[in-house]
Amino acid sequence: MRGFKKAKGFENLNFELPKRSTLHSAGYDIAIIEAMEIEPGEIKSGITGIKAFMMDDEVLKMYPRSSLPRNYHLTIPNNVGIIDKDYYGNDLNDGAICVTLHNFGTKKVSLKKGERVAQGIFQKYLISPHEEQVTTVRKGGFGSTGK
């Protein structure tokens, strides 16, 4: 199946797991669990305390909530975050998801604990039938497969 759990180190904190807001919402609202401030031009990661599990042929795509640029002049700098199935439970950080935000405005932005900053959408993907067998196992997080 697919869904969300609290990542190691966050199990005893009081916060809600992501959920869809309406019957036909595609995205699960992702919130930060600590207040944060982001200076103009700064790129900073917000802690969510969650990890995501999914089927072998699925990915979780993280998009900025539509109100983020309009209300706060914030966006996700790489436009979409990709959370692979094998990020869940990896040795380095247990698959804890952070949301990286860029303040492209001219004023400091203050976000409150529990503020919804992203939406996560589970999606199926295809692989090439001509691909060589991949056996590499993930050992970490950001950029870990390129090391």
N, CA, C and O atoms as a GROMACS GRO file, in nm:
protein
  588
    1MET      N    1   0.084  -0.119   0.000
    1MET     CA    2   0.000   0.000   0.000
    1MET      C    3   0.088   0.124   0.000
    1MET      O    4   0.208   0.117  -0.027
    2ARG      N    5   0.027   0.236   0.030
    2ARG     CA    6   0.099   0.363   0.035
    2ARG      C    7   0.044   0.447   0.150
    2ARG      O    8  -0.072   0.431   0.190
    3GLY      N    9   0.127   0.535   0.200
    3GLY     CA   10   0.083   0.622   0.308
    3GLY      C   11   0.200   0.687   0.378
    3GLY      O   12   0.311   0.692   0.326
    4PHE      N   13   0.173   0.736   0.498
    4PHE     CA   14   0.271   0.811   0.574
    4PHE      C   15   0.281   0.757   0.717
    4PHE      O   16   0.184   0.707   0.772
    5LYS      N   17   0.400   0.767   0.773
    5LYS     CA   18   0.425   0.735   0.913
    5LYS      C   19   0.516   0.842   0.969
    5LYS      O   20   0.578   0.918   0.895
    6LYS      N   21   0.524   0.848   1.101
    6LYS     CA   22   0.621   0.937   1.164
    6LYS      C   23   0.759   0.873   1.152
    6LYS      O   24   0.774   0.753   1.175
    7ALA      N   25   0.858   0.954   1.116
    7ALA     CA   26   0.995   0.903   1.102
    7ALA      C   27   1.058   0.887   1.241
    7ALA      O   28   1.012   0.945   1.339
    8LYS      N   29   1.167   0.807   1.246
    8LYS     CA   30   1.238   0.787   1.372
    8LYS      C   31   1.279   0.921   1.432
    8LYS      O   32   1.328   1.010   1.362
    9GLY      N   33   1.259   0.932   1.562
    9GLY     CA   34   1.292   1.054   1.633
    9GLY      C   35   1.176   1.151   1.643
    9GLY      O   36   1.182   1.249   1.717
   10PHE      N   37   1.069   1.123   1.570
   10PHE     CA   38   0.952   1.212   1.571
   10PHE      C   39   0.827   1.141   1.623
   10PHE      O   40   0.720   1.200   1.628
   11GLU      N   41   0.840   1.014   1.662
   11GLU     CA   42   0.724   0.932   1.699
   11GLU      C   43   0.645   0.990   1.816
   11GLU      O   44   0.523   0.975   1.822
   12ASN      N   45   0.712   1.055   1.909
   12ASN     CA   46   0.644   1.104   2.030
   12ASN      C   47   0.596   1.248   2.018
   12ASN      O   48   0.536   1.301   2.112
   13LEU      N   49   0.620   1.312   1.905
   13LEU     CA   50   0.573   1.449   1.885
   13LEU      C   51   0.426   1.448   1.843
   13LEU      O   52   0.380   1.354   1.778
   14ASN      N   53   0.355   1.551   1.880
   14ASN     CA   54   0.213   1.561   1.850
   14ASN      C   55   0.193   1.641   1.722
   14ASN      O   56   0.197   1.764   1.723
   15PHE      N   57   0.171   1.571   1.611
   15PHE     CA   58   0.137   1.634   1.484
   15PHE      C   59   0.061   1.534   1.400
   15PHE      O   60   0.072   1.413   1.418
   16GLU      N   61  -0.016   1.587   1.305
   16GLU     CA   62  -0.098   1.501   1.219
   16GLU      C   63  -0.019   1.455   1.098
   16GLU      O   64   0.066   1.527   1.046
   17LEU      N   65  -0.046   1.335   1.054
   17LEU     CA   66   0.010   1.285   0.929
   17LEU      C   67  -0.061   1.353   0.813
   17LEU      O   68  -0.175   1.398   0.828
   18PRO      N   69   0.004   1.362   0.696
   18PRO     CA   70  -0.060   1.426   0.581
   18PRO      C   71  -0.193   1.361   0.546
   18PRO      O   72  -0.212   1.240   0.559
   19LYS      N   73  -0.285   1.446   0.501
   19LYS     CA   74  -0.415   1.396   0.455
   19LYS      C   75  -0.465   1.485   0.342
   19LYS      O   76  -0.421   1.598   0.326
   20ARG      N   77  -0.558   1.430   0.265
   20ARG     CA   78  -0.622   1.507   0.159
   20ARG      C   79  -0.732   1.591   0.222
   20ARG      O   80  -0.797   1.548   0.318
   21SER      N   81  -0.753   1.711   0.169
   21SER     CA   82  -0.850   1.802   0.228
   21SER      C   83  -0.992   1.782   0.177
   21SER      O   84  -1.088   1.813   0.247
   22THR      N   85  -1.006   1.731   0.055
   22THR     CA   86  -1.139   1.711  -0.002
   22THR      C   87  -1.146   1.576  -0.071
   22THR      O   88  -1.044   1.511  -0.094
   23LEU      N   89  -1.266   1.534  -0.104
   23LEU     CA   90  -1.291   1.404  -0.166
   23LEU      C   91  -1.208   1.382  -0.292
   23LEU      O   92  -1.158   1.272  -0.315
   24HIS      N   93  -1.192   1.484  -0.374
   24HIS     CA   94  -1.123   1.468  -0.502
   24HIS      C   95  -0.986   1.537  -0.505
   24HIS      O   96  -0.932   1.560  -0.613
   25SER      N   97  -0.930   1.569  -0.390
   25SER     CA   98  -0.794   1.624  -0.386
   25SER      C   99  -0.695   1.517  -0.429
   25SER      O  100  -0.703   1.403  -0.385
   26ALA      N  101  -0.602   1.554  -0.516
   26ALA     CA  102  -0.496   1.461  -0.556
   26ALA      C  103  -0.384   1.461  -0.452
   26ALA      O  104  -0.322   1.358  -0.427
   27GLY      N  105  -0.360   1.578  -0.392
   27GLY     CA  106  -0.246   1.594  -0.304
   27GLY      C  107  -0.278   1.580  -0.157
   27GLY      O  108  -0.386   1.617  -0.110
   28TYR      N  109  -0.180   1.527  -0.085
   28TYR     CA  110  -0.184   1.519   0.061
   28TYR      C  111  -0.112   1.643   0.114
   28TYR      O  112   0.002   1.669   0.076
   29ASP      N  113  -0.178   1.718   0.201
   29ASP     CA  114  -0.118   1.840   0.256
   29ASP      C  115  -0.002   1.804   0.349
   29ASP      O  116  -0.018   1.725   0.442
   30ILE      N  117   0.114   1.864   0.323
   30ILE     CA  118   0.236   1.840   0.401
   30ILE      C  119   0.266   1.965   0.481
   30ILE      O  120   0.277   2.074   0.425
   31ALA      N  121   0.280   1.949   0.613
   31ALA     CA  122   0.304   2.063   0.702
   31ALA      C  123   0.442   2.052   0.766
   31ALA      O  124   0.500   1.944   0.775
   32ILE      N  125   0.493   2.167   0.811
   32ILE     CA  126   0.618   2.166   0.888
   32ILE      C  127   0.582   2.151   1.035
   32ILE      O  128   0.476   2.196   1.078
   33ILE      N  129   0.670   2.089   1.112
   33ILE     CA  130   0.639   2.063   1.253
   33ILE      C  131   0.715   2.157   1.347
   33ILE      O  132   0.703   2.147   1.469
   34GLU      N  133   0.792   2.249   1.289
   34GLU     CA  134   0.861   2.353   1.367
   34GLU      C  135   0.844   2.485   1.295
   34GLU      O  136   0.845   2.491   1.172
   35ALA      N  137   0.827   2.592   1.371
   35ALA     CA  138   0.822   2.726   1.312
   35ALA      C  139   0.957   2.754   1.247
   35ALA      O  140   1.060   2.704   1.291
   36MET      N  141   0.955   2.836   1.142
   36MET     CA  142   1.081   2.871   1.077
   36MET      C  143   1.071   3.009   1.013
   36MET      O  144   0.962   3.056   0.980
   37GLU      N  145   1.187   3.072   0.996
   37GLU     CA  146   1.196   3.199   0.926
   37GLU      C  147   1.289   3.183   0.808
   37GLU      O  148   1.392   3.115   0.818
   38ILE      N  149   1.253   3.247   0.696
   38ILE     CA  150   1.334   3.238   0.575
   38ILE      C  151   1.359   3.380   0.526
   38ILE      O  152   1.265   3.453   0.494
   39GLU      N  153   1.484   3.419   0.521
   39GLU     CA  154   1.524   3.552   0.476
   39GLU      C  155   1.509   3.564   0.324
   39GLU      O  156   1.507   3.462   0.255
   40PRO      N  157   1.498   3.687   0.271
   40PRO     CA  158   1.491   3.705   0.126
   40PRO      C  159   1.611   3.639   0.057
   40PRO      O  160   1.725   3.656   0.100
   41GLY      N  161   1.585   3.564  -0.048
   41GLY     CA  162   1.690   3.497  -0.123
   41GLY      C  163   1.738   3.367  -0.061
   41GLY      O  164   1.814   3.293  -0.124
   42GLU      N  165   1.695   3.338   0.062
   42GLU     CA  166   1.743   3.220   0.133
   42GLU      C  167   1.669   3.093   0.088
   42GLU      O  168   1.551   3.098   0.052
   43ILE      N  169   1.741   2.981   0.091
   43ILE     CA  170   1.684   2.849   0.068
   43ILE      C  171   1.701   2.771   0.198
   43ILE      O  172   1.813   2.758   0.248
   44LYS      N  173   1.591   2.720   0.251
   44LYS     CA  174   1.594   2.656   0.382
   44LYS      C  175   1.500   2.535   0.382
   44LYS      O  176   1.397   2.536   0.314
   45SER      N  177   1.534   2.432   0.458
   45SER     CA  178   1.451   2.312   0.465
   45SER      C  179   1.363   2.314   0.590
   45SER      O  180   1.410   2.344   0.700
   46GLY      N  181   1.236   2.282   0.570
   46GLY     CA  182   1.142   2.270   0.679
   46GLY      C  183   1.124   2.124   0.717
   46GLY      O  184   1.113   2.038   0.629
   47ILE      N  185   1.122   2.096   0.844
   47ILE     CA  186   1.111   1.958   0.893
   47ILE      C  187   0.964   1.918   0.898
   47ILE      O  188   0.880   1.992   0.950
   48THR      N  189   0.933   1.800   0.843
   48THR     CA  190   0.796   1.750   0.844
   48THR      C  191   0.776   1.637   0.945
   48THR      O  192   0.663   1.614   0.990
   49GLY      N  193   0.882   1.566   0.980
   49GLY     CA  194   0.873   1.454   1.073
   49GLY      C  195   0.810   1.329   1.016
   49GLY      O  196   0.785   1.233   1.089
   50ILE      N  197   0.785   1.328   0.886
   50ILE     CA  198   0.717   1.214   0.824
   50ILE      C  199   0.809   1.138   0.730
   50ILE      O  200   0.914   1.188   0.688
   51LYS      N  201   0.768   1.016   0.698
   51LYS     CA  202   0.827   0.937   0.591
   51LYS      C  203   0.711   0.876   0.514
   51LYS      O  204   0.600   0.863   0.567
   52ALA      N  205   0.736   0.839   0.388
   52ALA     CA  206   0.629   0.788   0.302
   52ALA      C  207   0.664   0.648   0.251
   52ALA      O  208   0.777   0.623   0.208
   53PHE      N  209   0.567   0.559   0.256
   53PHE     CA  210   0.585   0.425   0.200
   53PHE      C  211   0.492   0.409   0.081
   53PHE      O  212   0.384   0.468   0.076
   54MET      N  213   0.536   0.328  -0.016
   54MET     CA  214   0.459   0.314  -0.140
   54MET      C  215   0.492   0.183  -0.210
   54MET      O  216   0.582   0.110  -0.169
   55MET      N  217   0.419   0.154  -0.316
   55MET     CA  218   0.439   0.034  -0.396
   55MET      C  219   0.569   0.048  -0.477
   55MET      O  220   0.623   0.157  -0.490
   56ASP      N  221   0.618  -0.065  -0.530
   56ASP     CA  222   0.745  -0.067  -0.604
   56ASP      C  223   0.746   0.025  -0.725
   56ASP      O  224   0.851   0.081  -0.758
   57ASP      N  225   0.635   0.042  -0.792
   57ASP     CA  226   0.632   0.124  -0.914
   57ASP      C  227   0.569   0.261  -0.891
   57ASP      O  228   0.503   0.316  -0.980
   58GLU      N  229   0.590   0.315  -0.771
   58GLU     CA  230   0.534   0.445  -0.737
   58GLU      C  231   0.642   0.540  -0.685
   58GLU      O  232   0.749   0.497  -0.642
   59VAL      N  233   0.610   0.668  -0.691
   59VAL     CA  234   0.694   0.774  -0.641
   59VAL      C  235   0.602   0.876  -0.572
   59VAL      O  236   0.486   0.888  -0.608
   60LEU      N  237   0.654   0.947  -0.474
   60LEU     CA  238   0.580   1.057  -0.413
   60LEU      C  239   0.641   1.185  -0.467
   60LEU      O  240   0.760   1.211  -0.448
   61LYS      N  241   0.560   1.266  -0.533
   61LYS     CA  242   0.605   1.394  -0.586
   61LYS      C  243   0.557   1.504  -0.493
   61LYS      O  244   0.440   1.510  -0.455
   62MET      N  245   0.651   1.592  -0.456
   62MET     CA  246   0.621   1.703  -0.365
   62MET      C  247   0.616   1.833  -0.443
   62MET      O  248   0.714   1.872  -0.508
   63TYR      N  249   0.503   1.900  -0.436
   63TYR     CA  250   0.482   2.027  -0.506
   63TYR      C  251   0.453   2.137  -0.402
   63TYR      O  252   0.402   2.108  -0.294
   64PRO      N  253   0.486   2.263  -0.436
   64PRO     CA  254   0.447   2.370  -0.344
   64PRO      C  255   0.295   2.387  -0.346
   64PRO      O  256   0.231   2.372  -0.450
   65ARG      N  257   0.238   2.418  -0.231
   65ARG     CA  258   0.095   2.451  -0.230
   65ARG      C  259   0.073   2.576  -0.313
   65ARG      O  260   0.160   2.663  -0.317
   66SER      N  261  -0.040   2.587  -0.379
   66SER     CA  262  -0.064   2.698  -0.472
   66SER      C  263  -0.062   2.834  -0.404
   66SER      O  264  -0.034   2.935  -0.468
   67SER      N  265  -0.093   2.840  -0.275
   67SER     CA  266  -0.094   2.968  -0.204
   67SER      C  267   0.045   3.015  -0.162
   67SER      O  268   0.063   3.131  -0.125
   68LEU      N  269   0.144   2.927  -0.167
   68LEU     CA  270   0.278   2.959  -0.120
   68LEU      C  271   0.342   3.076  -0.195
   68LEU      O  272   0.389   3.170  -0.130
   69PRO      N  273   0.346   3.075  -0.329
   69PRO     CA  274   0.406   3.189  -0.398
   69PRO      C  275   0.327   3.318  -0.381
   69PRO      O  276   0.384   3.425  -0.362
   70ARG      N  277   0.196   3.308  -0.387
   70ARG     CA  278   0.110   3.427  -0.379
   70ARG      C  279   0.115   3.491  -0.241
   70ARG      O  280   0.130   3.613  -0.230
   71ASN      N  281   0.103   3.411  -0.137
   71ASN     CA  282   0.095   3.465  -0.002
   71ASN      C  283   0.230   3.493   0.064
   71ASN      O  284   0.241   3.585   0.145
   72TYR      N  285   0.332   3.415   0.029
   72TYR     CA  286   0.460   3.424   0.101
   72TYR      C  287   0.581   3.450   0.012
   72TYR      O  288   0.691   3.472   0.064
   73HIS      N  289   0.565   3.446  -0.119
   73HIS     CA  290   0.680   3.454  -0.211
   73HIS      C  291   0.777   3.339  -0.186
   73HIS      O  292   0.899   3.359  -0.185
   74LEU      N  293   0.723   3.220  -0.164
   74LEU     CA  294   0.802   3.100  -0.143
   74LEU      C  295   0.770   2.998  -0.252
   74LEU      O  296   0.658   2.994  -0.304
   75THR      N  297   0.868   2.918  -0.286
   75THR     CA  298   0.847   2.806  -0.377
   75THR      C  299   0.946   2.696  -0.343
   75THR      O  300   1.038   2.716  -0.264
   76ILE      N  301   0.927   2.580  -0.402
   76ILE     CA  302   1.024   2.471  -0.390
   76ILE      C  303   1.126   2.494  -0.502
   76ILE      O  304   1.088   2.497  -0.619
   77PRO      N  305   1.254   2.511  -0.469
   77PRO     CA  306   1.352   2.554  -0.569
   77PRO      C  307   1.368   2.462  -0.690
   77PRO      O  308   1.396   2.512  -0.799
   78ASN      N  309   1.352   2.332  -0.676
   78ASN     CA  310   1.366   2.244  -0.792
   78ASN      C  311   1.229   2.211  -0.855
   78ASN      O  312   1.218   2.117  -0.933
   79ASN      N  313   1.128   2.289  -0.820
   79ASN     CA  314   0.992   2.281  -0.875
   79ASN      C  315   0.912   2.160  -0.829
   79ASN      O  316   0.792   2.170  -0.807
   80VAL      N  317   0.976   2.047  -0.815
   80VAL     CA  318   0.909   1.928  -0.762
   80VAL      C  319   1.014   1.843  -0.692
   80VAL      O  320   1.123   1.820  -0.744
   81GLY      N  321   0.978   1.796  -0.573
   81GLY     CA  322   1.066   1.705  -0.501
   81GLY      C  323   1.025   1.562  -0.530
   81GLY      O  324   0.906   1.531  -0.535
   82ILE      N  325   1.122   1.476  -0.549
   82ILE     CA  326   1.095   1.335  -0.580
   82ILE      C  327   1.135   1.251  -0.459
   82ILE      O  328   1.250   1.254  -0.416
   83ILE      N  329   1.039   1.176  -0.405
   83ILE     CA  330   1.065   1.085  -0.294
   83ILE      C  331   1.048   0.943  -0.350
   83ILE      O  332   0.937   0.900  -0.380
   84ASP      N  333   1.161   0.872  -0.362
   84ASP     CA  334   1.158   0.736  -0.416
   84ASP      C  335   1.117   0.636  -0.308
   84ASP      O  336   1.131   0.663  -0.188
   85LYS      N  337   1.067   0.522  -0.350
   85LYS     CA  338   1.024   0.417  -0.258
   85LYS      C  339   1.136   0.378  -0.162
   85LYS      O  340   1.111   0.356  -0.044
   86ASP      N  341   1.260   0.368  -0.213
   86ASP     CA  342   1.370   0.322  -0.127
   86ASP      C  343   1.428   0.432  -0.038
   86ASP      O  344   1.525   0.408   0.034
   87TYR      N  345   1.371   0.551  -0.042
   87TYR     CA  346   1.409   0.655   0.054
   87TYR      C  347   1.353   0.619   0.193
   87TYR      O  348   1.412   0.654   0.296
   88TYR      N  349   1.240   0.549   0.194
   88TYR     CA  350   1.174   0.507   0.318
   88TYR      C  351   1.267   0.413   0.396
   88TYR      O  352   1.313   0.312   0.342
   89GLY      N  353   1.293   0.445   0.520
   89GLY     CA  354   1.370   0.357   0.607
   89GLY      C  355   1.518   0.348   0.573
   89GLY      O  356   1.583   0.254   0.619
   90ASN      N  357   1.574   0.441   0.494
   90ASN     CA  358   1.716   0.429   0.458
   90ASN      C  359   1.804   0.447   0.582
   90ASN      O  360   1.761   0.505   0.682
   91ASP      N  361   1.927   0.398   0.574
   91ASP     CA  362   2.018   0.394   0.688
   91ASP      C  363   2.051   0.532   0.745
   91ASP      O  364   2.068   0.546   0.866
   92LEU      N  365   2.062   0.632   0.660
   92LEU     CA  366   2.108   0.764   0.704
   92LEU      C  367   2.004   0.839   0.786
   92LEU      O  368   2.037   0.895   0.891
   93ASN      N  369   1.880   0.842   0.741
   93ASN     CA  370   1.780   0.927   0.808
   93ASN      C  371   1.641   0.865   0.818
   93ASN      O  372   1.544   0.936   0.846
   94ASP      N  373   1.628   0.735   0.796
   94ASP     CA  374   1.502   0.663   0.807
   94ASP      C  375   1.398   0.708   0.704
   94ASP      O  376   1.284   0.664   0.709
   95GLY      N  377   1.436   0.796   0.612
   95GLY     CA  378   1.342   0.844   0.511
   95GLY      C  379   1.266   0.968   0.554
   95GLY      O  380   1.164   1.001   0.494
   96ALA      N  381   1.315   1.037   0.657
   96ALA     CA  382   1.249   1.161   0.703
   96ALA      C  383   1.247   1.263   0.590
   96ALA      O  384   1.351   1.293   0.530
   97ILE      N  385   1.130   1.316   0.563
   97ILE     CA  386   1.112   1.410   0.452
   97ILE      C  387   1.121   1.554   0.503
   97ILE      O  388   1.059   1.590   0.603
   98CYS      N  389   1.198   1.634   0.432
   98CYS     CA  390   1.203   1.778   0.455
   98CYS      C  391   1.148   1.845   0.330
   98CYS      O  392   1.153   1.787   0.221
   99VAL      N  393   1.096   1.965   0.345
   99VAL     CA  394   1.050   2.042   0.230
   99VAL      C  395   1.142   2.163   0.218
   99VAL      O  396   1.146   2.249   0.306
  100THR      N  397   1.217   2.168   0.108
  100THR     CA  398   1.308   2.279   0.084
  100THR      C  399   1.231   2.394   0.021
  100THR      O  400   1.160   2.375  -0.078
  101LEU      N  401   1.246   2.514   0.079
  101LEU     CA  402   1.173   2.632   0.033
  101LEU      C  403   1.269   2.744  -0.002
  101LEU      O  404   1.372   2.761   0.064
  102HIS      N  405   1.236   2.820  -0.105
  102HIS     CA  406   1.315   2.936  -0.148
  102HIS      C  407   1.230   3.061  -0.134
  102HIS      O  408   1.120   3.069  -0.190
  103ASN      N  409   1.280   3.160  -0.061
  103ASN     CA  410   1.213   3.289  -0.048
  103ASN      C  411   1.262   3.378  -0.162
  103ASN      O  412   1.374   3.430  -0.157
  104PHE      N  413   1.180   3.395  -0.264
  104PHE     CA  414   1.217   3.478  -0.378
  104PHE      C  415   1.165   3.621  -0.362
  104PHE      O  416   1.175   3.702  -0.454
  105GLY      N  417   1.110   3.652  -0.245
  105GLY     CA  418   1.058   3.785  -0.217
  105GLY      C  419   1.163   3.878  -0.159
  105GLY      O  420   1.282   3.848  -0.159
  106THR      N  421   1.116   3.993  -0.110
  106THR     CA  422   1.206   4.096  -0.055
  106THR      C  423   1.192   4.111   0.096
  106THR      O  424   1.257   4.196   0.156
  107LYS      N  425   1.106   4.029   0.157
  107LYS     CA  426   1.084   4.037   0.302
  107LYS      C  427   1.104   3.900   0.366
  107LYS      O  428   1.084   3.797   0.303
  108LYS      N  429   1.146   3.902   0.493
  108LYS     CA  430   1.159   3.778   0.569
  108LYS      C  431   1.021   3.715   0.584
  108LYS      O  432   0.922   3.785   0.607
  109VAL      N  433   1.015   3.583   0.573
  109VAL     CA  434   0.890   3.508   0.587
  109VAL      C  435   0.897   3.426   0.715
  109VAL      O  436   0.994   3.355   0.740
  110SER      N  437   0.792   3.436   0.795
  110SER     CA  438   0.780   3.355   0.916
  110SER      C  439   0.668   3.254   0.896
  110SER      O  440   0.554   3.291   0.866
  111LEU      N  441   0.700   3.127   0.913
  111LEU     CA  442   0.602   3.021   0.901
  111LEU      C  443   0.578   2.960   1.039
  111LEU      O  444   0.673   2.940   1.116
  112LYS      N  445   0.453   2.932   1.070
  112LYS     CA  446   0.417   2.876   1.200
  112LYS      C  447   0.427   2.724   1.199
  112LYS      O  448   0.416   2.660   1.095
  113LYS      N  449   0.448   2.668   1.316
  113LYS     CA  450   0.442   2.524   1.333
  113LYS      C  451   0.305   2.476   1.284
  113LYS      O  452   0.202   2.535   1.317
  114GLY      N  453   0.304   2.370   1.204
  114GLY     CA  454   0.179   2.316   1.152
  114GLY      C  455   0.134   2.378   1.021
  114GLY      O  456   0.031   2.339   0.966
  115GLU      N  457   0.210   2.475   0.970
  115GLU     CA  458   0.174   2.540   0.844
  115GLU      C  459   0.192   2.441   0.728
  115GLU      O  460   0.296   2.376   0.717
  116ARG      N  461   0.090   2.431   0.643
  116ARG     CA  462   0.097   2.343   0.527
  116ARG      C  463   0.173   2.415   0.416
  116ARG      O  464   0.133   2.523   0.372
  117VAL      N  465   0.283   2.355   0.372
  117VAL     CA  466   0.369   2.421   0.274
  117VAL      C  467   0.380   2.346   0.142
  117VAL      O  468   0.422   2.404   0.041
  118ALA      N  469   0.343   2.220   0.140
  118ALA     CA  470   0.356   2.139   0.018
  118ALA      C  471   0.238   2.045   0.006
  118ALA      O  472   0.160   2.026   0.100
  119GLN      N  473   0.228   1.986  -0.111
  119GLN     CA  474   0.131   1.878  -0.131
  119GLN      C  475   0.204   1.763  -0.198
  119GLN      O  476   0.279   1.782  -0.293
  120GLY      N  477   0.180   1.644  -0.147
  120GLY     CA  478   0.244   1.524  -0.198
  120GLY      C  479   0.145   1.443  -0.278
  120GLY      O  480   0.032   1.419  -0.234
  121ILE      N  481   0.188   1.399  -0.395
  121ILE     CA  482   0.102   1.320  -0.483
  121ILE      C  483   0.173   1.189  -0.516
  121ILE      O  484   0.282   1.189  -0.573
  122PHE      N  485   0.111   1.077  -0.481
  122PHE     CA  486   0.164   0.946  -0.518
  122PHE      C  487   0.134   0.923  -0.666
  122PHE      O  488   0.024   0.952  -0.714
  123GLN      N  489   0.233   0.870  -0.739
  123GLN     CA  490   0.214   0.851  -0.881
  123GLN      C  491   0.287   0.725  -0.929
  123GLN      O  492   0.397   0.695  -0.883
  124LYS      N  493   0.225   0.653  -1.021
  124LYS     CA  494   0.288   0.538  -1.085
  124LYS      C  495   0.392   0.589  -1.185
  124LYS      O  496   0.379   0.700  -1.236
  125TYR      N  497   0.495   0.507  -1.211
  125TYR     CA  498   0.593   0.542  -1.313
  125TYR      C  499   0.632   0.417  -1.392
  125TYR      O  500   0.608   0.305  -1.348
  126LEU      N  501   0.691   0.439  -1.507
  126LEU     CA  502   0.733   0.331  -1.596
  126LEU      C  503   0.885   0.329  -1.604
  126LEU      O  504   0.950   0.433  -1.587
  127ILE      N  505   0.943   0.212  -1.629
  127ILE     CA  506   1.086   0.201  -1.655
  127ILE      C  507   1.106   0.140  -1.793
  127ILE      O  508   1.018   0.072  -1.845
  128SER      N  509   1.220   0.166  -1.852
  128SER     CA  510   1.249   0.115  -1.985
  128SER      C  511   1.270  -0.035  -1.981
  128SER      O  512   1.338  -0.086  -1.892
  129PRO      N  513   1.212  -0.108  -2.076
  129PRO     CA  514   1.233  -0.253  -2.080
  129PRO      C  515   1.376  -0.288  -2.124
  129PRO      O  516   1.417  -0.404  -2.114
  130HIS      N  517   1.451  -0.190  -2.172
  130HIS     CA  518   1.588  -0.212  -2.220
  130HIS      C  519   1.692  -0.180  -2.114
  130HIS      O  520   1.812  -0.190  -2.139
  131GLU      N  521   1.648  -0.143  -1.998
  131GLU     CA  522   1.740  -0.105  -1.890
  131GLU      C  523   1.813  -0.226  -1.834
  131GLU      O  524   1.755  -0.334  -1.822
  132GLU      N  525   1.941  -0.209  -1.801
  132GLU     CA  526   2.014  -0.315  -1.732
  132GLU      C  527   1.959  -0.330  -1.592
  132GLU      O  528   1.904  -0.235  -1.535
  133GLN      N  529   1.972  -0.448  -1.535
  133GLN     CA  530   1.924  -0.475  -1.399
  133GLN      C  531   1.998  -0.384  -1.299
  133GLN      O  532   2.121  -0.383  -1.296
  134VAL      N  533   1.923  -0.308  -1.219
  134VAL     CA  534   1.980  -0.220  -1.118
  134VAL      C  535   1.976  -0.291  -0.983
  134VAL      O  536   1.871  -0.340  -0.942
  135THR      N  537   2.091  -0.296  -0.915
  135THR     CA  538   2.097  -0.366  -0.786
  135THR      C  539   2.147  -0.276  -0.674
  135THR      O  540   2.158  -0.320  -0.560
  136THR      N  541   2.179  -0.149  -0.705
  136THR     CA  542   2.230  -0.056  -0.605
  136THR      C  543   2.124  -0.032  -0.498
  136THR      O  544   2.006  -0.014  -0.530
  137VAL      N  545   2.166  -0.030  -0.371
  137VAL     CA  546   2.077  -0.005  -0.258
  137VAL      C  547   2.104   0.134  -0.203
  137VAL      O  548   2.219   0.171  -0.181
  138ARG      N  549   1.998   0.211  -0.181
  138ARG     CA  550   2.010   0.347  -0.126
  138ARG      C  551   2.063   0.339   0.016
  138ARG      O  552   2.022   0.254   0.095
  139LYS      N  553   2.155   0.430   0.048
  139LYS     CA  554   2.209   0.436   0.183
  139LYS      C  555   2.183   0.572   0.249
  139LYS      O  556   2.215   0.589   0.367
  140GLY      N  557   2.127   0.667   0.177
  140GLY     CA  558   2.109   0.800   0.234
  140GLY      C  559   2.001   0.879   0.167
  140GLY      O  560   1.909   0.824   0.105
  141GLY      N  561   2.014   1.011   0.180
  141GLY     CA  562   1.910   1.101   0.132
  141GLY      C  563   1.952   1.182   0.011
  141GLY      O  564   1.987   1.125  -0.093
  142PHE      N  565   1.949   1.314   0.022
  142PHE     CA  566   1.972   1.406  -0.088
  142PHE      C  567   2.102   1.375  -0.163
  142PHE      O  568   2.210   1.381  -0.105
  143GLY      N  569   2.090   1.342  -0.290
  143GLY     CA  570   2.204   1.318  -0.375
  143GLY      C  571   2.285   1.194  -0.342
  143GLY      O  572   2.398   1.180  -0.388
  144SER      N  573   2.229   1.104  -0.263
  144SER     CA  574   2.306   0.989  -0.216
  144SER      C  575   2.343   0.891  -0.326
  144SER      O  576   2.443   0.820  -0.314
  145THR      N  577   2.265   0.885  -0.433
  145THR     CA  578   2.295   0.789  -0.539
  145THR      C  579   2.407   0.837  -0.630
  145THR      O  580   2.458   0.759  -0.711
  146GLY      N  581   2.446   0.963  -0.620
  146GLY     CA  582   2.552   1.016  -0.703
  146GLY      C  583   2.688   1.012  -0.637
  146GLY      O  584   2.785   1.061  -0.693
  147LYS      N  585   2.696   0.953  -0.518
  147LYS     CA  586   2.822   0.952  -0.443
  147LYS      C  587   2.895   0.821  -0.462
  147LYS      O  588   3.003   0.802  -0.406
   0.00000   0.00000   0.00000
